[in-house]
Amino acid sequence: MDPDLAFVIGVVVGGLSIPLLLAAFTDGRLPRLAILFILVSMGMIGFAVFNQPNGYPIAEIPSVFVDVIGQYVR
């Protein structure tokens, strides 16, 4: 798997875990699905960072998103 794709998917899944976490806490139940999403997100981002030789500087993250989206939209 392409490290850039894994990074983008990891960030998106991590972002989706936030509403799940808030919904579980407001309903007073355990955030099982949110924890699963967070673990998957951490795994994918970790995979991407370890397989990318230079890592991902903060200023480069938007261009990574655009590149990955551009690859799959074409």
C-alpha positions as CSV (number, residue, x, y, z in Angstrom):
1,M,0.0,0.0,0.0
2,D,1.2,3.5,-0.8
3,P,2.3,5.3,2.4
4,D,0.6,8.5,1.2
5,L,-2.7,6.7,0.8
6,A,-2.4,5.0,4.2
7,F,-1.7,8.4,5.8
8,V,-4.7,10.1,4.2
9,I,-7.0,7.2,5.1
10,G,-5.6,7.2,8.7
11,V,-6.3,10.9,9.1
12,V,-9.8,10.6,7.7
13,V,-10.6,7.7,9.9
14,G,-9.2,9.6,12.9
15,G,-11.3,12.5,12.1
16,L,-14.4,10.3,11.9
17,S,-13.7,8.9,15.4
18,I,-14.3,12.3,17.0
19,P,-18.1,12.4,16.4
20,L,-18.3,8.8,17.4
21,L,-16.4,9.5,20.7
22,L,-18.7,12.5,21.5
23,A,-21.8,10.6,20.7
24,A,-20.8,7.7,23.0
25,F,-20.0,10.0,25.9
26,T,-23.2,12.0,25.6
27,D,-25.2,8.8,25.5
28,G,-23.3,7.4,28.6
29,R,-22.0,4.3,26.9
30,L,-18.5,3.0,26.1
31,P,-17.0,4.3,22.9
32,R,-16.1,0.9,21.5
33,L,-16.4,1.9,17.8
34,A,-14.6,5.2,18.4
35,I,-11.7,3.3,20.1
36,L,-11.5,0.9,17.1
37,F,-11.4,3.8,14.7
38,I,-8.7,5.5,16.7
39,L,-6.6,2.3,16.7
40,V,-7.0,1.8,13.0
41,S,-6.1,5.4,12.4
42,M,-3.0,5.2,14.6
43,G,-1.9,2.0,12.8
44,M,-2.3,3.5,9.3
45,I,-0.6,6.7,10.2
46,G,2.2,4.8,11.9
47,F,2.6,2.6,8.8
48,A,2.8,5.6,6.6
49,V,5.3,7.5,8.8
50,F,7.6,4.5,9.1
51,N,7.5,3.7,5.3
52,Q,8.0,7.3,4.2
53,P,11.8,8.1,4.3
54,N,11.4,11.8,5.1
55,G,8.3,11.6,7.2
56,Y,5.4,14.1,6.8
57,P,6.2,17.8,7.7
58,I,3.2,19.8,8.7
59,A,3.5,22.1,5.7
60,E,3.4,19.1,3.3
61,I,0.2,17.4,4.6
62,P,-2.2,19.4,2.4
63,S,-0.2,18.6,-0.7
64,V,-0.3,14.9,0.2
65,F,-4.1,15.0,0.4
66,V,-4.3,16.7,-3.0
67,D,-1.9,14.3,-4.6
68,V,-3.7,11.2,-3.3
69,I,-7.1,12.6,-4.2
70,G,-5.8,13.5,-7.7
71,Q,-4.4,10.0,-8.2
72,Y,-7.8,8.4,-7.6
73,V,-10.1,11.0,-9.3
74,R,-8.3,10.8,-12.6
